[in-house]
């Protein structure tokens, strides 16, 4: 986890990495592994001048080990193609908790929509 946090902190800002990107709005919804029960939903406008280009979202499971959602490649691909928005879903690749490492994967789901302005 410390390594990932360091990777985020050492990354350039979104504005530095993607100079043509002017605005970014993210809509995130966290779901249980079945994809039926939503545990949270958030919509926010990202400050591209300060937000880091390694764009990670933590797993909503507080006990999850080595799990999160890295939206950086999705964002980079969208910017490269000048897409106005992307919608998708990712499954957490971490472990449910410390007691279930190598036994029970987390599998929580993140559904996202990124709206980009150039």
TISE-458370 format. One line per 3 residues: number of its first residue (from 1); for each residue x, y, z of N, C-alpha, C. Coordinates in steps of 0.02 Angstrom, whole numbers. Layout:
<atoms>
NUM = X:Y:Z:X:Y:Z:X:Y:Z; ...
</atoms>
This chain:
<atoms>
1 = 41:-59:0:0:0:0:43:63:0; 97:62:39:141:120:41:173:132:-27; 189:78:-61:219:83:-128:170:116:-177
4 = 107:97:-174:57:126:-217:46:200:-202; 45:217:-138:38:287:-118:96:329:-144; 156:301:-140:215:335:-166:211:345:-241
7 = 186:294:-276:177:298:-349:129:354:-366; 76:361:-328:28:415:-340:61:483:-328; 93:490:-271:123:554:-252:178:577:-301
10 = 214:529:-328:269:547:-374:245:557:-446; 183:544:-460:158:552:-528:145:626:-542; 149:645:-606:133:715:-624:58:728:-615
13 = 40:791:-613:-31:808:-609:-64:791:-675; -130:788:-674:-168:776:-736:-152:830:-787; -147:892:-765:-133:948:-811:-64:940:-843
16 = -15:918:-804:53:908:-831:54:850:-881; 21:797:-864:23:737:-908:-22:745:-969; -80:777:-960:-129:785:-1014:-146:859:-1022
19 = -101:898:-1054:-112:970:-1058:-177:990:-1092; -204:948:-1135:-266:966:-1171:-328:953:-1128; -321:915:-1074:-378:900:-1031:-392:960:-987
22 = -452:988:-993:-471:1048:-956:-515:1032:-896; -560:984:-904:-605:966:-849:-613:890:-845; -626:866:-785:-639:795:-774:-690:789:-718
25 = -745:756:-734:-796:740:-684:-800:665:-678; -801:641:-616:-805:569:-605:-868:552:-567; -900:498:-588:-957:470:-553:-938:398:-535
28 = -937:384:-471:-916:318:-447:-971:286:-405; -984:222:-418:-1032:184:-379:-1000:119:-358; -1000:107:-293:-972:45:-265:-1027:-5:-253
31 = -1015:-67:-274:-1064:-122:-267:-1031:-182:-234; -1074:-224:-204:-1049:-287:-177:-1031:-334:-234; -1001:-392:-220:-980:-437:-274:-1036:-461:-321
34 = -1098:-459:-298:-1153:-481:-342:-1171:-426:-392; -1150:-364:-378:-1166:-309:-422:-1237:-282:-413; -1271:-305:-361:-1341:-286:-350:-1346:-231:-297
37 = -1312:-240:-241:-1317:-193:-185:-1265:-138:-190; -1288:-76:-197:-1242:-19:-200:-1228:5:-130; -1163:13:-114:-1145:36:-47:-1130:110:-45
40 = -1112:139:-101:-1101:212:-103:-1100:236:-175; -1111:301:-181:-1110:333:-246:-1085:404:-236; -1040:427:-280:-1013:494:-274:-1003:523:-344
43 = -1014:588:-349:-999:624:-410:-958:684:-390; -901:694:-424:-859:751:-408:-823:778:-468; -809:842:-466:-768:874:-517:-697:875:-491
46 = -651:849:-532:-581:843:-513:-544:907:-534; -502:932:-490:-460:989:-507:-398:963:-544; -397:968:-610:-344:939:-651:-276:971:-637
49 = -275:1031:-609:-212:1065:-595:-177:1033:-535; -214:1000:-491:-185:972:-430:-190:896:-425; -240:866:-456:-250:793:-451:-194:757:-487
52 = -173:702:-459:-118:662:-487:-143:619:-545; -97:605:-591:-114:567:-651:-120:492:-638; -92:467:-583:-107:399:-562:-173:405:-524
55 = -225:381:-557:-293:394:-534:-322:330:-503; -313:323:-437:-335:263:-401:-395:278:-358; -439:229:-353:-497:233:-309:-493:174:-261
58 = -497:189:-197:-493:136:-146:-554:91:-149; -543:28:-133:-599:-19:-127:-641:3:-67; -706:-5:-74:-752:18:-21:-753:-30:39
61 = -726:-90:30:-721:-138:85:-663:-116:130; -677:-94:191:-627:-68:237:-574:-121:255; -591:-185:251:-544:-238:269:-507:-267:209
64 = -521:-242:150:-489:-268:89:-413:-261:93; -378:-313:71:-305:-313:71:-281:-313:-1; -239:-264:-17:-208:-256:-84:-260:-247:-139
67 = -314:-214:-123:-366:-203:-174:-380:-129:-184; -387:-111:-245:-410:-44:-263:-426:-45:-337; -443:12:-364:-461:16:-434:-417:70:-466
70 = -375:51:-513:-332:99:-547:-364:119:-613; -390:179:-615:-423:205:-675:-374:241:-722; -310:244:-704:-260:279:-744:-257:257:-816
73 = -253:192:-831:-250:170:-901:-314:188:-940; -371:183:-907:-435:200:-940:-437:275:-957; -415:316:-909:-414:388:-920:-365:406:-976
76 = -306:377:-974:-255:392:-1025:-280:373:-1095; -312:316:-1101:-339:294:-1166:-394:341:-1190; -436:364:-1144:-490:410:-1163:-462:477:-1187
79 = -411:502:-1152:-381:566:-1171:-346:559:-1239; -311:504:-1249:-275:493:-1313:-323:493:-1372; -384:469:-1361:-434:467:-1415:-482:526:-1413
82 = -469:572:-1366:-511:632:-1356:-585:614:-1348; -597:561:-1310:-666:541:-1296:-697:589:-1246; -761:606:-1256:-794:651:-1209:-813:616:-1144
85 = -821:550:-1146:-837:514:-1085:-823:439:-1094; -813:406:-1038:-806:333:-1038:-845:306:-979; -873:248:-989:-913:214:-938:-886:143:-933
88 = -881:117:-872:-856:49:-865:-867:22:-796; -840:-38:-787:-847:-75:-724:-782:-112:-712; -760:-113:-649:-700:-150:-630:-716:-192:-568
91 = -682:-248:-563:-689:-293:-506:-626:-289:-463; -634:-282:-398:-576:-277:-353:-536:-341:-354; -471:-335:-362:-427:-393:-366:-393:-408:-299
94 = -414:-373:-246:-384:-385:-180:-416:-445:-145; -400:-451:-81:-426:-506:-40:-476:-478:10; -528:-516:26:-583:-495:69:-559:-465:135
97 = -510:-498:168:-480:-473:230:-415:-511:243; -380:-493:296:-314:-524:309:-320:-600:319; -374:-622:349:-382:-694:363:-395:-735:300
100 = -416:-702:245:-434:-739:185:-387:-728:126; -326:-702:141:-277:-692:87:-263:-759:54; -263:-760:-11:-253:-820:-53:-311:-869:-49
103 = -365:-852:-14:-423:-897:-8:-486:-865:-39; -502:-804:-16:-564:-772:-38:-551:-703:-68; -556:-697:-134:-547:-631:-165:-603:-583:-145
106 = -587:-519:-147:-636:-468:-127:-694:-465:-178; -678:-452:-240:-726:-450:-295:-779:-395:-290; -769:-345:-247:-816:-288:-248:-812:-255:-316
109 = -865:-221:-335:-870:-192:-403:-872:-116:-399; -834:-85:-444:-837:-12:-453:-865:1:-523; -919:39:-525:-946:62:-589:-929:136:-593
112 = -904:156:-651:-880:225:-657:-902:257:-723; -905:323:-720:-915:364:-780:-868:423:-773; -825:432:-822:-780:489:-823:-802:534:-881
115 = -813:597:-865:-833:646:-916:-774:695:-924; -748:699:-985:-689:738:-998:-704:798:-1042; -672:854:-1026:-678:914:-1066:-611:937:-1091
118 = -608:959:-1154:-544:979:-1185:-545:1052:-1205
</atoms>
